[in-house]
Amino acid sequence: LSKYEKRWAITHPFAALQLKKHQTEMYAVYTEVKQQRLLDTFENGGKLDAFRHTFAMAYFSKFVGIKKLRKLGVAHEKANHWQFLNHLPDEDGELSDSLSSVMDLKNNNIALGLAKEVKKLSAEEIKLKIIALIKTNGVYYMKRNAQGQYLDCNNQVIHPERLKVWNTPKCLVLPERS
């Protein structure tokens, strides 16, 4: 855990214990989705990344209040910025960037918007709900080509050197609104 996440845990000890109690099941569901290749394979910026954030927040909202979870999400993204400043890769091995943080926070908010709806659902039912949401373009993810390279908003491949800055030229694919 980063210092930001530890501070959150210290100020929200009961919530932290609830998350610790349920994180094994959350990661098991994520790992299942990843291994079954139900979405793309991009753990950073892709639909799989969007699933991890959206599912985790929706699932954890069964046990912890929305405001506390939102603060934890912000603490996690602060940690990613600190890692970037110290030239350390994030949990998926890539250098963090500002747009990835925006994407994660927006997907967290989508998940927290489902909190009341998922309160009585099982982890499996939440998983299926989030996958359906992703497949109907209801979450944020980064634009990529068939080879998995990041694209800018003009569909041009971004040279890897241009991805080493906080404000990258990546393009965020916005959810479709019905």
Residue frames as qw, qx, qy, qz and C-alpha x, y, z in Angstrom:
[[0.000, 0.887, 0.462, 0.000, 0.00, 0.00, 0.00],
 [0.350, 0.538, -0.038, 0.766, 1.13, 3.53, -0.69],
 [0.173, -0.118, -0.501, 0.840, 1.37, 6.16, 2.01],
 [0.374, -0.082, -0.137, -0.914, -1.86, 7.67, 0.68],
 [0.698, -0.203, -0.590, -0.350, -3.73, 4.39, 0.92],
 [0.504, -0.150, -0.694, 0.491, -2.27, 3.73, 4.39],
 [0.073, -0.010, 0.276, -0.958, -3.49, 7.15, 5.54],
 [0.590, -0.158, -0.349, -0.711, -6.94, 6.26, 4.22],
 [0.693, -0.175, -0.699, 0.012, -6.85, 2.93, 6.11],
 [0.312, -0.075, -0.587, 0.743, -5.77, 4.64, 9.34],
 [0.248, 0.022, 0.149, -0.957, -8.60, 7.17, 9.11],
 [0.772, 0.022, -0.166, -0.613, -11.13, 4.48, 8.06],
 [0.132, -0.373, 0.910, -0.127, -10.05, 1.37, 10.02],
 [0.617, 0.188, 0.677, -0.354, -13.38, -0.48, 9.94],
 [0.683, 0.649, -0.043, -0.333, -13.79, 0.12, 6.21],
 [0.227, 0.650, -0.720, -0.087, -10.20, -1.03, 5.63],
 [0.366, -0.174, 0.889, -0.212, -10.92, -4.25, 7.51],
 [0.715, 0.429, 0.407, -0.374, -14.03, -4.86, 5.41],
 [0.563, 0.712, -0.337, -0.250, -12.04, -4.40, 2.20],
 [0.007, -0.515, 0.856, -0.044, -9.29, -6.70, 3.42],
 [0.567, 0.041, 0.752, -0.334, -11.91, -9.31, 4.32],
 [0.708, 0.540, 0.387, -0.240, -13.43, -9.22, 0.81],
 [0.193, 0.764, -0.449, -0.420, -10.44, -8.47, -1.43],
 [0.329, -0.212, 0.899, 0.198, -9.64, -12.15, -2.05],
 [0.496, 0.502, 0.705, -0.070, -13.02, -12.74, -3.66],
 [0.309, 0.872, 0.003, -0.379, -12.76, -9.49, -5.63],
 [0.001, -0.648, 0.671, 0.360, -9.36, -10.49, -7.06],
 [0.448, 0.039, 0.890, 0.079, -10.57, -14.04, -7.77],
 [0.511, 0.700, 0.463, -0.183, -13.38, -12.66, -9.94],
 [0.199, 0.868, -0.292, -0.348, -10.97, -10.28, -11.71],
 [0.236, -0.444, 0.826, 0.254, -8.49, -13.12, -12.33],
 [0.540, 0.317, 0.779, -0.031, -11.29, -15.29, -13.73],
 [0.452, 0.838, 0.182, -0.245, -12.33, -12.57, -16.18],
 [0.025, 0.790, -0.535, -0.300, -8.70, -12.06, -17.17],
 [0.354, -0.247, 0.887, 0.163, -7.97, -15.77, -17.67],
 [0.522, 0.463, 0.715, -0.048, -11.18, -16.41, -19.60],
 [0.197, -0.069, 0.402, 0.891, -10.39, -13.40, -21.81],
 [0.155, 0.682, 0.705, -0.117, -13.95, -12.15, -21.52],
 [0.133, 0.959, 0.051, -0.247, -12.76, -8.64, -22.43],
 [0.552, 0.725, -0.356, 0.205, -9.53, -7.36, -23.97],
 [0.860, -0.179, -0.298, 0.373, -6.21, -8.26, -22.32],
 [0.294, 0.568, -0.183, 0.746, -5.05, -4.72, -21.46],
 [0.547, -0.525, -0.539, 0.367, -4.51, -4.42, -17.72],
 [0.229, -0.481, -0.095, 0.841, -3.60, -0.77, -18.20],
 [0.179, 0.356, -0.213, -0.892, -5.96, 1.49, -20.11],
 [0.262, -0.039, -0.817, -0.513, -8.06, -1.27, -21.61],
 [0.666, -0.346, -0.296, -0.591, -11.45, -2.80, -20.98],
 [0.754, -0.196, -0.579, 0.240, -9.87, -5.29, -18.55],
 [0.273, 0.058, -0.384, 0.880, -8.48, -2.35, -16.56],
 [0.390, -0.272, -0.090, -0.875, -11.90, -0.70, -16.67],
 [0.761, -0.303, -0.526, -0.228, -13.43, -3.94, -15.39],
 [0.582, -0.088, -0.587, 0.556, -11.01, -4.12, -12.47],
 [0.027, 0.076, -0.277, 0.957, -11.82, -0.60, -11.27],
 [0.529, -0.211, -0.223, -0.791, -15.54, -0.75, -11.95],
 [0.762, -0.232, -0.596, -0.106, -16.05, -4.23, -10.52],
 [0.472, -0.046, -0.600, 0.644, -13.91, -3.57, -7.43],
 [0.121, -0.095, 0.233, -0.960, -15.73, -0.38, -6.52],
 [0.654, -0.204, -0.322, -0.653, -19.18, -1.84, -7.22],
 [0.747, -0.157, -0.641, 0.084, -18.39, -5.01, -5.28],
 [0.375, -0.026, -0.543, 0.751, -16.81, -3.17, -2.34],
 [0.282, -0.273, 0.002, -0.920, -19.80, -0.80, -2.17],
 [0.709, -0.350, -0.557, -0.254, -21.72, -3.76, -0.72],
 [0.734, -0.340, -0.447, 0.382, -19.55, -3.48, 2.41],
 [0.383, -0.313, -0.128, 0.859, -18.24, 0.11, 2.60],
 [0.197, 0.823, 0.349, -0.403, -19.88, 3.50, 2.11],
 [0.603, 0.693, 0.238, 0.316, -19.61, 5.36, -1.18],
 [0.020, -0.976, 0.176, -0.126, -17.84, 8.41, 0.26],
 [0.616, -0.591, 0.503, 0.135, -15.14, 6.27, 1.84],
 [0.795, 0.197, 0.484, 0.307, -14.61, 4.29, -1.35],
 [0.415, 0.873, 0.106, 0.233, -14.40, 7.46, -3.41],
 [0.252, -0.900, 0.355, -0.023, -11.68, 8.75, -1.04],
 [0.756, -0.278, 0.550, 0.220, -9.81, 5.46, -1.38],
 [0.705, 0.550, 0.345, 0.284, -9.93, 5.77, -5.17],
 [0.151, 0.964, -0.119, 0.181, -8.47, 9.27, -4.96],
 [0.530, -0.699, 0.475, 0.068, -5.75, 8.02, -2.59],
 [0.828, 0.072, 0.492, 0.259, -4.88, 5.26, -5.06],
 [0.554, 0.746, 0.185, 0.321, -4.55, 7.72, -7.93],
 [0.167, -0.942, 0.281, -0.070, -2.39, 10.04, -5.79],
 [0.727, -0.398, 0.526, 0.190, -0.13, 7.03, -5.27],
 [0.755, 0.427, 0.381, 0.320, 0.05, 6.51, -9.05],
 [0.243, 0.942, -0.046, 0.227, 1.10, 10.15, -9.50],
 [0.461, -0.773, 0.435, 0.029, 3.77, 9.76, -6.83],
 [0.824, -0.043, 0.504, 0.257, 5.02, 6.62, -8.64],
 [0.590, 0.727, 0.197, 0.292, 5.19, 8.57, -11.91],
 [0.045, -0.964, 0.219, -0.146, 7.19, 11.36, -10.27],
 [0.518, -0.608, 0.600, 0.035, 9.61, 8.74, -8.94],
 [0.438, 0.490, -0.655, -0.372, 9.84, 6.92, -12.30],
 [0.293, -0.093, 0.928, -0.211, 8.23, 3.77, -10.86],
 [0.318, -0.144, -0.738, -0.578, 5.81, 1.63, -12.87],
 [0.622, -0.248, 0.170, -0.723, 2.26, 1.16, -11.59],
 [0.683, -0.167, 0.653, -0.281, 0.75, -2.14, -10.46],
 [0.859, 0.426, 0.267, -0.093, 0.55, -3.29, -14.09],
 [0.740, -0.118, 0.333, 0.572, 4.12, -2.44, -15.04],
 [0.364, 0.655, 0.292, 0.594, 3.44, 0.75, -17.01],
 [0.215, -0.045, -0.247, 0.944, 4.28, 4.30, -16.08],
 [0.074, 0.698, 0.646, -0.302, 1.19, 6.06, -14.76],
 [0.159, 0.198, 0.278, 0.927, -0.19, 9.13, -16.51],
 [0.239, 0.123, 0.307, -0.913, -2.84, 11.75, -15.94],
 [0.599, 0.057, -0.369, -0.708, -5.40, 10.35, -18.37],
 [0.528, -0.072, -0.845, 0.038, -5.18, 6.87, -16.84],
 [0.085, -0.162, -0.657, 0.731, -5.96, 8.45, -13.47],
 [0.423, 0.132, -0.016, -0.896, -8.91, 10.32, -14.97],
 [0.605, 0.020, -0.676, -0.420, -10.15, 7.09, -16.55],
 [0.393, -0.113, -0.856, 0.317, -9.88, 5.17, -13.28],
 [0.083, 0.182, 0.490, -0.848, -11.65, 7.84, -11.24],
 [0.515, 0.117, -0.229, -0.818, -14.46, 8.13, -13.80],
 [0.611, -0.033, -0.759, -0.221, -14.93, 4.34, -13.84],
 [0.200, -0.121, -0.774, 0.588, -14.90, 4.32, -10.04],
 [0.299, 0.162, 0.232, -0.911, -17.73, 6.88, -10.12],
 [0.607, 0.040, -0.535, -0.586, -19.71, 4.79, -12.60],
 [0.498, -0.085, -0.850, 0.148, -19.37, 1.84, -10.23],
 [0.057, -0.164, -0.615, 0.769, -20.35, 3.86, -7.18],
 [0.446, 0.074, -0.123, -0.883, -23.42, 5.01, -9.09],
 [0.667, -0.050, -0.663, -0.336, -24.47, 1.33, -9.14],
 [0.043, 0.246, -0.792, 0.557, -24.02, 0.90, -5.37],
 [0.578, 0.016, 0.419, -0.700, -27.71, 0.72, -4.45],
 [0.800, 0.298, -0.277, -0.442, -28.45, -1.55, -7.39],
 [0.637, 0.320, -0.695, 0.092, -25.71, -4.10, -6.55],
 [0.352, -0.505, 0.543, -0.572, -26.22, -4.16, -2.76],
 [0.801, -0.101, 0.464, -0.364, -28.09, -7.48, -2.84],
 [0.817, 0.486, -0.277, -0.142, -26.28, -9.04, -5.83],
 [0.895, -0.283, 0.212, 0.273, -23.65, -11.77, -5.60],
 [0.275, -0.612, 0.471, 0.572, -20.11, -11.21, -6.85],
 [0.389, 0.150, 0.795, 0.440, -20.99, -13.28, -9.94],
 [0.220, 0.801, 0.556, 0.041, -24.06, -11.16, -10.67],
 [0.101, -0.899, 0.088, 0.416, -22.03, -7.95, -10.25],
 [0.403, -0.313, 0.654, 0.559, -19.36, -9.37, -12.57],
 [0.353, 0.435, 0.751, 0.350, -21.96, -10.08, -15.28],
 [0.071, 0.922, 0.343, -0.165, -23.51, -6.63, -14.83],
 [0.213, -0.782, 0.302, 0.502, -20.12, -4.90, -15.22],
 [0.405, -0.071, 0.743, 0.529, -19.15, -7.01, -18.24],
 [0.286, 0.681, 0.649, 0.179, -22.47, -6.14, -19.90],
 [0.054, -0.940, -0.096, 0.324, -21.85, -2.46, -19.11],
 [0.320, -0.548, 0.526, 0.566, -18.40, -2.65, -20.70],
 [0.385, 0.169, 0.798, 0.433, -19.65, -4.50, -23.78],
 [0.188, 0.811, 0.531, 0.156, -22.28, -1.81, -24.34],
 [0.397, 0.427, -0.041, 0.812, -19.63, 0.94, -24.08],
 [0.428, -0.823, -0.296, -0.230, -20.77, 2.11, -20.65],
 [0.661, -0.636, 0.040, 0.396, -17.28, 2.74, -19.23],
 [0.190, 0.920, -0.317, -0.133, -14.12, 4.68, -20.05],
 [0.859, -0.158, 0.331, 0.356, -11.04, 3.08, -21.64],
 [0.122, -0.663, 0.397, 0.623, -8.11, 4.12, -23.84],
 [0.753, 0.602, -0.044, -0.264, -8.21, 4.04, -27.62],
 [0.453, -0.446, 0.713, 0.296, -5.85, 1.41, -29.12],
 [0.562, 0.430, -0.499, -0.501, -5.27, -0.19, -32.51],
 [0.956, 0.009, -0.203, -0.210, -5.45, -3.92, -33.33],
 [0.681, 0.304, -0.518, 0.418, -1.79, -4.32, -32.28],
 [0.611, -0.612, -0.422, 0.273, -2.54, -2.83, -28.86],
 [0.402, 0.092, -0.072, 0.908, -0.67, 0.42, -29.45],
 [0.004, -0.674, -0.447, 0.589, -2.13, 3.55, -27.86],
 [0.299, 0.535, 0.467, 0.637, -3.76, 5.96, -30.29],
 [0.008, -0.188, -0.221, 0.957, -4.33, 9.68, -29.99],
 [0.417, 0.523, 0.531, -0.520, -7.75, 11.14, -30.71],
 [0.465, 0.627, -0.314, -0.540, -6.83, 11.45, -34.41],
 [0.981, 0.094, 0.149, -0.087, -6.23, 7.67, -34.55],
 [0.488, 0.698, -0.486, 0.195, -2.47, 8.12, -34.86],
 [0.866, -0.204, -0.360, 0.281, -0.14, 5.70, -33.07],
 [0.283, -0.929, 0.202, -0.130, 1.58, 7.34, -30.11],
 [0.593, 0.478, -0.562, 0.321, 5.35, 6.81, -30.09],
 [0.751, -0.403, -0.471, 0.227, 6.43, 5.12, -26.83],
 [0.414, 0.054, -0.257, 0.872, 8.66, 8.10, -25.92],
 [0.232, -0.389, -0.120, -0.884, 5.57, 10.33, -25.85],
 [0.718, -0.469, -0.453, -0.242, 4.05, 8.03, -23.22],
 [0.647, -0.118, -0.473, 0.586, 6.74, 8.88, -20.66],
 [0.010, -0.250, 0.162, -0.955, 5.15, 12.17, -19.64],
 [0.170, 0.268, 0.734, -0.600, 2.35, 12.76, -17.12],
 [0.502, 0.562, 0.203, -0.625, 0.09, 14.50, -19.68],
 [0.378, -0.048, 0.814, 0.438, 0.18, 11.92, -22.44],
 [0.366, 0.233, -0.305, -0.848, -1.64, 12.36, -25.76],
 [0.069, 0.177, 0.981, 0.028, -3.68, 9.18, -25.24],
 [0.397, -0.177, -0.296, -0.850, -7.35, 9.28, -26.15],
 [0.270, 0.083, 0.806, -0.521, -10.09, 8.38, -23.71],
 [0.256, -0.271, -0.754, -0.541, -13.05, 6.57, -25.24],
 [0.327, -0.107, 0.369, -0.863, -16.15, 7.97, -23.61],
 [0.263, 0.264, 0.909, -0.187, -19.13, 5.85, -22.59],
 [0.159, -0.305, -0.580, -0.738, -22.13, 5.98, -24.87],
 [0.244, 0.142, 0.551, -0.785, -25.17, 7.49, -23.20],
 [0.008, 0.372, 0.868, 0.328, -28.59, 6.07, -23.95]]
